[in-house]
């Protein structure tokens, strides 16, 4: 017996599963409604969709660095409560998802592409099917918030990708630093330094890699604000311009990674700290991303590239 539209609608209303899943369940069970419900429950699909509207502000951010830093992955998976975020099954799903992203995704892939892929750990299921099963088991809405997969810059092909996860996954940082010499890229001192800079980013939250990355309109607005504040100071225009330059330099020191005072040694900027382990090699911070758990897309630093 083939499934009719009304049967699919009724099954969807009862289980909360997707239309296509309901049709498949009815087809698999020759139109037997109760067996179709059981089919969906066994697949972890029943009731998963009903949880989809519930807020997901907890969860974790996780990273996966492959080899000697040639490839790096970071993922955020959200759930409703900290209790579920601490369960072994949730952590296992996040780890498996991180390994999947490492193996299969490409830069620019959307969540919809990821969800439709065959899951690396179980190719009989899609990522979305495994996600629904996890929702059904844990009883909470779970969402894949975002993910990133980087390979070392093609132009450089030397350097390392590193990461730092803070506070049981509440803040995550991924960072790429390039160099010109193989011996630099392979040295433990260099790799440790890059990890330390990733930790610095978690703490200092820079907005840009370097002064050259700050949009001109941002600098113009900062200057405009300062000059408005000093409009009634009585100082000559040329003096105000000079002071404004100093204010802009201060802005760079506070908001660009390479000019920030390094958290482990405030006597050094981040760029000078990296120079201490480079042995004369040219070291360039190419890009970083810093995510805070549950932040909105508008507030998130998705990727800052130099």
C-alpha positions in Angstrom: 0.0 0.0 0.0 1.5 3.3 -1.0 1.4 6.3 1.4 -1.1 9.0 0.7 -0.7 12.7 1.4 -3.2 12.5 4.3 -1.3 9.5 5.9 2.0 11.4 5.7 0.4 14.5 7.2 -1.2 12.5 10.1 2.1 10.7 10.8 4.0 14.0 10.8 1.5 15.5 13.2 1.8 12.6 15.6 5.6 12.2 15.5 7.0 15.7 14.5 9.3 14.0 11.9 9.9 15.5 8.5 7.6 15.0 5.6 10.1 12.9 3.6 10.9 10.8 6.6 7.2 10.1 7.3 6.7 9.1 3.6 9.7 6.8 3.8 8.5 5.2 7.1 5.1 4.5 5.5 6.6 3.1 2.4 8.9 0.9 4.4 6.0 -0.5 6.5 3.5 -0.8 3.6 1.3 1.9 5.1 1.0 0.4 8.6 0.6 3.5 10.7 1.8 2.1 14.1 4.7 0.3 12.5 5.6 3.6 10.8 5.6 5.3 14.2 7.9 2.6 15.6 10.1 2.9 12.5 10.6 6.6 13.1 11.2 6.1 16.8 13.9 3.5 16.1 15.5 5.9 13.6 15.5 8.6 16.2 13.3 10.8 14.1 10.0 10.9 16.0 9.6 14.0 18.2 13.0 15.5 17.1 11.3 18.0 14.9 9.0 19.1 17.8 12.0 20.2 19.8 13.4 22.3 16.9 11.9 25.6 18.1 13.4 25.4 21.6 16.3 27.8 22.5 19.8 26.4 22.4 22.2 28.6 24.3 24.4 25.9 25.9 26.6 23.3 24.2 30.3 23.4 23.4 32.9 24.5 20.9 35.5 21.9 19.9 38.5 21.9 17.6 40.5 19.3 15.7 44.0 20.0 14.4 45.3 17.5 11.9 49.0 16.4 11.6 51.5 19.1 12.3 48.9 21.8 11.8 48.3 21.5 8.1 44.5 21.3 8.6 42.3 22.7 11.3 38.7 22.4 12.2 36.4 24.1 14.7 32.8 23.3 15.4 30.1 24.7 17.6 27.2 22.5 18.7 24.4 23.9 20.8 21.8 22.4 23.1 19.4 23.6 25.7 21.1 22.9 29.0 24.5 22.6 30.5 23.5 19.2 31.8 23.2 17.7 28.3 26.3 19.5 27.2 28.3 17.5 29.8 26.9 14.1 28.8 29.2 11.6 27.2 26.9 11.1 24.2 26.7 14.8 23.4 30.5 15.1 23.7 30.9 12.0 21.5 28.6 13.5 18.8 30.6 16.7 18.8 33.9 14.9 18.5 32.5 12.7 15.7 31.2 15.8 13.9 34.5 17.4 14.2 36.2 14.4 12.6 33.5 14.4 9.9 34.1 18.1 9.1 37.9 17.4 8.9 37.3 14.6 6.3 34.5 15.9 4.1 33.8 19.6 4.1 35.2 22.4 2.0 35.6 26.1 2.7 32.3 27.9 2.3 30.1 24.8 2.8 26.8 25.8 4.4 25.1 23.9 7.3 22.6 22.4 4.7 25.5 20.8 2.8 27.0 19.4 6.0 23.6 18.0 7.1 23.0 16.2 3.8 26.4 14.4 3.8 26.9 10.8 4.6 28.3 10.6 8.2 31.9 9.6 8.1 31.5 7.3 11.2 28.4 5.6 9.7 28.0 6.0 6.0 24.5 4.5 6.1 23.2 7.7 7.7 23.4 11.4 6.9 24.7 13.9 9.4 21.1 15.1 9.8 19.9 11.6 10.7 22.5 11.1 13.3 21.7 14.6 14.7 18.0 13.6 15.0 18.9 10.3 16.7 21.0 12.3 19.2 18.1 14.7 19.8 15.7 11.8 20.4 18.0 10.1 22.8 19.0 13.2 24.9 15.6 14.8 24.8 16.7 18.3 23.9 16.9 20.4 20.8 20.4 20.2 19.4 21.8 22.4 16.6 25.0 22.6 14.7 25.8 26.2 15.2 28.7 26.7 12.9 31.9 25.1 11.6 35.1 26.1 9.9 37.7 24.0 8.1 41.1 25.5 7.1 44.1 24.3 5.2 47.4 26.1 5.3 47.5 29.0 2.8 48.3 27.9 -0.7 50.7 30.8 -1.2 52.7 30.0 1.9 52.4 26.2 2.4 54.5 26.7 5.6 53.5 27.5 9.1 50.9 26.0 11.3 47.2 26.1 12.3 46.5 26.0 16.0 43.6 26.3 18.3 42.6 27.0 21.9 39.4 26.0 23.7 38.6 27.8 26.9 36.2 27.1 29.7 34.9 23.6 28.7 34.2 24.9 25.2 32.6 28.3 26.0 35.2 30.1 23.9 37.0 28.7 20.9 39.9 30.2 18.8 41.5 28.9 15.6 44.6 30.7 14.3 46.9 30.3 11.2 50.4 31.7 11.3 52.7 31.4 8.2 56.4 31.5 7.9 59.0 31.1 5.1 61.3 28.4 6.4 60.6 24.7 7.0 62.7 24.6 10.1 60.6 27.4 11.6 57.4 25.6 10.8 58.6 22.3 12.3 60.1 23.8 15.5 58.3 23.1 18.8 59.1 26.7 19.9 57.2 28.1 17.0 54.2 25.8 17.4 54.0 26.5 21.1 54.2 30.2 20.4 51.3 30.0 18.0 49.2 28.1 20.6 50.1 30.8 23.1 48.8 33.5 20.7 45.6 31.5 20.2 45.1 31.6 24.0 45.9 35.4 23.9 43.1 35.8 21.3 40.6 34.1 23.6 41.5 36.5 26.4 42.0 39.8 24.5 39.4 39.4 21.8 41.0 41.5 19.0 38.8 42.6 16.2 41.4 42.6 13.4 44.7 41.0 12.6 46.7 44.1 11.9 46.2 47.9 11.3 46.0 47.4 7.6 42.9 45.2 8.0 40.9 47.9 9.8 38.4 49.4 7.3 39.0 53.0 6.5 35.4 53.9 7.6 36.1 52.5 11.1 39.2 54.7 11.5 37.3 57.7 10.1 34.5 57.2 12.6 37.0 56.9 15.5 38.6 60.1 14.5 35.3 61.9 14.0 34.2 60.9 17.6 37.5 62.1 19.1 37.4 65.4 17.3 33.8 66.0 18.4 34.8 65.3 22.0 37.6 67.9 21.7 35.6 70.5 19.7 35.5 73.0 22.7 39.0 72.3 24.0 40.4 75.5 22.5 43.4 73.6 21.0 44.5 74.5 17.4 43.4 72.2 14.6 47.0 71.0 13.9 47.4 70.0 17.6 44.1 68.2 17.5 45.1 66.3 14.4 48.4 65.3 16.1 46.5 64.1 19.2 44.0 62.3 16.9 46.9 60.3 15.4 47.9 59.2 18.8 44.3 58.1 19.6 44.2 56.1 16.4 47.5 54.4 17.3 46.0 53.6 20.7 43.0 52.1 18.9 45.3 49.8 16.9 47.1 48.7 20.1 43.8 47.8 21.7 42.0 46.2 18.7 44.5 44.6 16.3 46.1 41.3 17.2 49.7 42.0 16.2 49.8 45.4 18.0 48.2 44.1 21.3 50.4 43.7 24.3 50.9 39.9 24.6 49.0 38.6 27.7 52.0 36.4 28.9 54.5 39.3 28.5 52.9 42.8 28.3 56.3 44.2 27.5 56.1 42.6 24.0 53.4 43.0 21.4 52.1 39.8 19.8 54.1 40.4 16.6 57.3 41.0 18.6 56.6 37.9 20.7 56.3 35.8 17.5 59.6 37.3 16.2 61.4 35.9 19.3 60.8 32.3 18.1 61.3 33.0 14.4 65.2 33.1 14.3 65.1 35.8 11.7 62.3 34.1 9.6 59.4 36.2 8.4 56.3 35.3 10.4 52.9 36.4 9.4 49.6 36.0 11.2 47.2 35.2 8.3 43.9 34.7 10.0 42.0 33.9 13.2 38.5 33.1 14.3 37.1 33.6 17.8 33.7 32.2 18.8 31.9 32.6 22.1 29.3 29.9 22.8 25.8 30.9 21.8 26.6 34.3 20.5 24.4 35.6 17.7 25.7 35.5 14.1 25.8 39.3 14.0 28.0 39.4 17.1 30.3 36.6 16.1 33.8 37.1 14.8 33.5 34.6 11.9 36.9 35.0 10.4 39.5 37.8 10.4 42.0 37.4 7.7 45.2 39.3 6.9 
